[in-house]
Amino acid sequence: VTPSGVSAVADGSQVTIGWNEVTGATVYTVCWRTSTGVSTANGNPISVSSGNSTIHSSLTNGTQYFYVVTAENPAGNSTISSEANATPTIGPAPIGLTLTSGNSMVAAAWNAVTGSDNVTIFWSEHSNANLTSSANNITVTGNTYVITGLTNGTSVYTAIRSNKNGSPSSLSLPLSTVPSGTGGDYLILDIGSGYSAESYPVSIANLSLTDFTGTGNLQYKTDKIALKRIPAGAFTMGSPVSEPGRFSSRETQHPVTLTQDYFMAVFEITQTQWKNILNNTPSNFSGNTLPVEKVSWDDIRGGTFDGSLGGSANTISFIGQLISKTGLSFDLPSEAQWEYACRSGTTSAFSYGSGYNSDYLWSSNNSSAQSHEVGSKLPNPWGLFDMHGNIVEWCRDWHVNDYTTFNTDPVGPNSGSSRIVRGGNWQVDYENARSAGRGYLSSDHSGYNIGFRLSLIPAQ
């Protein structure tokens, strides 16, 4: 029996051919060519062993394709079906591209493209000519992206195109803007749409400390994550031999230089923020704006990170989900990034000075044996809260006692058995929360005094 109901539907650079199944057929043959009058004698055959459809892919956009179908059983072949045709087409270029400049960064946003698989964004600090061949690029889902690591005062040229089934649309008209040292210093990650969202918007904001201490700060502890730009610089890592509470075997002072700006979360990640990403509540203590705890390095990041050898996060982890839904290189901070941000230009035992000061930290001295709302103590000079105490925070690095040979953009040793933790916590004495204080735990450890803070590595 000749197959009936033959149809051809284009979708990006492919065509789906369908038909009504024929009782007793053991194989179907779809014949195609790029002009009408296709037959088994002049068409290109596609064999289909079962079902009632097949996909013809990697086609030329703008070309019309014609199809017929025959059925076969042990008695022989049917006659050819009626002809169907379809024309793969390039989708329209994304519209509504806007650029917002910040300090060493540019945020791009555009209208969502219905039916596209993803969008590729191209940028260059040299010219808008030949952007698709000479520029930096990344493919993302969603309709926002932040380009970091740019040169202030230098024009950045940007354009985008959508992709469907591997076929790109035409390129949008290029736009340009100039990053400035007077631009916004904060990245805002909007996670309010929850764990089922396909993407999370990221934007640049010009905020001040009052935005995190006033009545509007709740959004940055629940549905948004704010990250502060940390300027590149050099500092002395470790503690002097005279510092009270130091561990002499693992806090030897040594020079460290961080050659790139990076971003550090203003607050420790809260229980609401964790649930927005992974839809679970692992913490021992309960509270929307309490720091998430009982989360291991494996839960937060997982995957691999082996010092100079690098590595990638597990895609189902908290950080893995952020990477896949923003296209940005979120991660745990390195140990050097953590201490540099904690010190925020200071050289004393704590960023606020020396000795115990309950205005700045939660420790066993004042915590009543539990964690507390993030940001409820005073921040350090760079506007980061709870760098001393509340919960101890995971870093990326493997632990090693002697870290004095890691001096420029250090990322720790290439192997180990434990991961670094920093910052002290509500359960131990305040001296454990010193800027130079170091600890280490197995990556699968998930105690109720340990959590983390998000960082963003600049685009390389």
Long-range contacts (C-beta under 8 A, 24 or more apart in sequence): 1-71, 1-78, 2-70, 2-71, 2-78, 2-79, 2-80, 2-81, 3-28, 3-69, 3-70, 3-71, 3-78, 3-81, 4-81, 4-82, 6-67, 6-68, 6-69, 6-81, 6-82, 6-83, 6-84, 7-84, 8-65, 8-67, 8-84, 8-85, 8-86, 9-86, 10-86, 10-87, 10-88, 10-89, 11-88, 11-164, 11-165, 12-88, 12-91, 12-164, 12-165, 12-166, 12-167, 13-57, 13-58, 13-59, 13-60, 13-61, 13-88, 13-164, 13-165, 13-166, 13-167, 14-55, 14-56, 14-57, 14-58, 14-59, 14-88, 14-165, 15-55, 15-56, 15-59, 15-65, 15-67, 15-86, 15-88, 16-53, 16-54, 16-55, 16-56, 17-53, 17-54, 17-55, 17-56, 17-67, 17-69, 17-84, 18-52, 18-53, 19-52, 19-53, 19-69, 19-81, 20-52, 21-51, 21-52, 22-71, 22-78, 24-73, 25-71, 25-72, 25-73, 26-72, 26-73, 26-74, 27-71, 27-72, 28-69, 28-70, 28-71, 28-72, 29-69, 29-70, 29-72, 29-77, 30-54, 30-56, 30-67, 30-68, 30-69, 31-67, 31-68, 31-69, 31-70, 31-80, 32-56, 32-65, 32-66, 32-67, 33-65, 33-66, 34-63, 34-64, 34-65, 34-66, 35-66, 36-66, 36-83, 36-85, 37-66, 37-83, 38-66, 38-67, 38-68, 38-83, 39-68, 39-80, 40-68, 40-70, 40-77, 40-80, 43-68, 57-165, 57-166, 58-166, 59-88, 60-88, 61-88, 61-89, 61-90, 61-167, 62-87, 62-88, 62-89, 62-90, 63-87, 63-88, 88-167, 90-167, 90-168, 90-169, 90-170, 91-115, 91-116, 91-162, 91-164, 91-167, 91-169, 92-162, 92-169, 92-170, 93-160, 93-161, 93-162, 93-169, 93-170, 93-171, 93-172, 94-119, 94-143, 94-160, 94-161, 94-162, 94-169, 94-172, 95-172, 97-158, 97-159, 97-160, 97-172, 97-173, 97-175, 98-175, 99-156, 99-158, 99-175, 99-176, 99-177, 100-177, 100-184, 100-203, 100-204, 101-156, 101-177, 101-178, 101-179, 101-180, 101-183, 101-204, 102-179, 102-180, 102-183, 102-184, 102-185, 102-204, 102-206, 103-152, 103-179, 103-180, 103-181, 103-182, 103-183, 103-184, 103-185, 103-229, 104-148, 104-149, 104-150, 104-151, 104-152, 104-179, 104-181, 104-229, 104-261, 105-146, 105-147, 105-148, 105-149, 105-150, 105-179, 105-183, 105-187, 105-204, 105-229, 106-146, 106-147, 106-150, 106-156, 106-158, 106-177, 106-179, 106-204, 107-144, 107-145, 107-146, 107-147, 107-202, 107-203, 107-204, 108-144, 108-145, 108-146, 108-147, 108-158, 108-160, 109-143, 109-144, 109-201, 109-203, 110-143, 110-144, 110-160, 110-172, 111-143, 112-142, 112-143, 113-143, 113-162, 113-169, 115-164, 116-162, 116-163, 116-164, 116-169, 117-162, 117-163, 117-164, 117-165, 118-162, 118-163, 119-143, 119-160, 119-161, 119-162, 119-163, 120-160, 120-161, 120-162, 120-163, 120-168, 121-145, 121-147, 121-158, 121-159, 121-160, 122-158, 122-159, 122-160, 122-161, 122-171, 123-147, 123-156, 123-157, 123-158, 124-156, 124-157, 125-150, 125-151, 125-154, 125-155, 125-156, 125-157, 126-157, 127-157, 128-157, 128-159, 128-174, 128-176, 131-157, 131-159, 131-171, 131-174, 132-159, 132-161, 132-171, 136-459, 138-327, 139-163, 139-327, 140-199, 140-326, 140-327, 141-198, 141-199, 141-324, 141-325, 141-327, 142-198, 142-199, 142-200, 142-201, 142-325, 142-326, 142-327, 143-199, 143-201, 144-199, 144-201, 144-202, 144-203, 144-326, 145-202, 145-326, 145-327, 145-328, 146-187, 146-202, 146-203, 146-204, 146-328, 147-459, 148-261, 148-263, 148-328, 148-456, 148-458, 148-459, 149-260, 149-261, 149-458, 149-459, 149-460, 150-179, 151-179, 152-178, 152-179, 152-180, 152-181, 153-178, 153-179, 153-180, 154-178, 154-179, 185-228, 185-229, 186-226, 186-227, 186-228, 186-229, 186-266, 187-226, 187-227, 187-229, 187-263, 187-456, 188-224, 188-225, 188-226, 188-227, 189-224, 189-225, 189-226, 189-227, 189-322, 189-326, 190-223, 190-224, 191-223, 191-224, 191-225, 191-273, 191-276, 191-277, 192-222, 192-223, 192-224, 192-276, 194-276, 194-279, 195-275, 195-276, 195-277, 195-278, 195-279, 195-321, 197-325, 198-325, 199-325, 199-326, 200-322, 200-325, 200-326, 202-326, 202-328, 209-379, 209-383, 212-266, 212-267, 212-375, 212-379, 212-383, 212-385, 213-375, 217-375, 218-289, 220-266, 220-267, 221-267, 221-270, 221-272, 221-273, 221-288, 221-289, 221-373, 221-374, 221-375, 222-270, 222-272, 222-273, 222-276, 222-288, 222-289, 223-272, 223-273, 223-276, 225-265, 225-267, 225-269, 225-273, 225-454, 226-265, 226-266, 226-267, 227-263, 227-264, 227-265, 227-266, 227-454, 227-455, 227-456, 228-263, 228-264, 228-265, 228-266, 228-382, 228-383, 228-384, 229-261, 229-262, 229-263, 230-261, 230-262, 230-263, 230-264, 230-337, 230-340, 230-341, 230-382, 231-261, 232-258, 232-259, 232-260, 232-261, 233-257, 233-258, 233-340, 234-258, 235-339, 235-340, 235-343, 235-345, 236-347, 237-336, 237-339, 237-340, 237-403, 237-436, 238-404, 238-436, 239-349, 239-434, 239-435, 239-436, 243-349, 243-434, 243-436, 244-349, 244-431, 245-349, 245-429, 245-431, 245-432, 245-434, 245-437, 246-434, 246-436, 246-437, 247-437, 247-438, 249-401, 250-401, 250-402, 250-403, 250-438, 251-436, 251-437, 251-438, 252-402, 252-403, 252-404, 254-403, 254-404, 254-407, 255-407, 256-336, 256-340, 256-406, 256-407, 256-408, 256-410, 257-407, 257-408, 257-409, 258-336, 258-337, 258-340, 258-409, 259-408, 259-409, 260-409, 260-458, 261-458, 262-333, 262-337, 262-455, 262-456, 262-457, 262-458, 263-455, 263-456, 263-458, 264-333, 264-337, 264-341, 264-384, 264-453, 264-454, 264-455, 265-384, 265-453, 265-454, 265-455, 266-375, 266-379, 266-383, 266-384, 266-385, 267-374, 267-375, 267-385, 267-386, 267-453, 268-292, 268-374, 268-385, 268-386, 268-390, 268-391, 268-393, 268-451, 268-452, 268-453, 269-318, 269-451, 269-452, 269-453, 269-454, 270-374, 274-318, 277-318, 277-321, 277-322, 278-318, 278-321, 282-446, 283-448, 284-448, 285-370, 285-371, 285-448, 287-373, 289-373, 289-374, 290-371, 290-372, 290-373, 290-374, 291-371, 291-374, 291-386, 291-390, 291-391, 291-451, 292-451, 292-452, 293-371, 293-391, 293-447, 293-448, 293-449, 293-450, 293-451, 294-446, 294-447, 294-448, 294-450, 295-446, 295-450, 295-451, 295-452, 296-443, 296-444, 296-445, 296-446, 297-332, 297-394, 297-419, 297-441, 297-443, 297-444, 297-445, 298-443, 298-444, 299-446, 300-332, 300-394, 300-452, 301-331, 301-332, 301-394, 301-396, 305-396, 305-397, 305-398, 305-411, 306-398, 306-414, 306-415, 307-397, 307-398, 307-411, 307-412, 307-413, 307-414, 307-415, 308-411, 308-414, 309-414, 319-454, 322-454, 328-456, 329-456, 329-457, 329-458, 329-459, 330-454, 330-455, 330-456, 330-457, 331-396, 331-455, 331-456, 331-457, 332-394, 332-395, 332-396, 332-452, 332-453, 332-454, 332-455, 333-395, 333-396, 333-453, 333-455, 334-395, 334-396, 334-397, 334-410, 334-411, 334-412, 335-395, 335-396, 335-397, 335-403, 335-410, 335-412, 335-420, 335-422, 335-438, 336-406, 336-409, 336-410, 336-411, 337-395, 337-455, 338-393, 338-395, 338-422, 338-423, 338-453, 339-422, 339-435, 339-436, 341-382, 341-384, 341-387, 342-380, 342-384, 342-387, 342-388, 342-422, 342-423, 342-435, 343-435, 344-380, 344-381, 344-382, 344-384, 345-381, 345-382, 346-380, 346-381, 346-435, 348-435, 349-434, 349-435, 349-436, 350-388, 350-433, 350-434, 350-435, 351-380, 351-381, 351-387, 351-388, 351-435, 352-378, 352-380, 352-388, 356-430, 360-388, 360-389, 361-386, 361-388, 361-389, 361-390, 361-424, 361-430, 361-433, 362-386, 362-389, 362-390, 362-425, 362-426, 363-389, 363-424, 363-425, 363-426, 363-428, 363-429, 363-430, 363-432, 363-433, 364-426, 364-427, 364-428, 364-429, 364-430, 365-429, 365-430, 367-426, 367-427, 369-426, 369-427, 370-426, 371-425, 371-426, 371-448, 371-449, 372-426, 386-423, 387-423, 387-435, 388-423, 388-424, 388-430, 388-433, 388-434, 388-435, 389-423, 389-424, 389-425, 389-426, 389-430, 389-433, 390-423, 390-425, 390-426, 391-423, 391-425, 391-426, 391-449, 391-450, 391-451, 392-421, 392-422, 392-423, 392-424, 392-425, 392-439, 392-449, 392-450, 392-451, 393-421, 393-422, 393-423, 393-450, 393-451, 393-452, 393-453, 394-419, 394-420, 394-421, 394-450, 394-451, 394-452, 395-419, 395-420, 395-421, 395-422, 396-420, 399-438, 399-440, 417-442, 418-442, 418-443, 419-443, 421-450, 425-449, 425-450
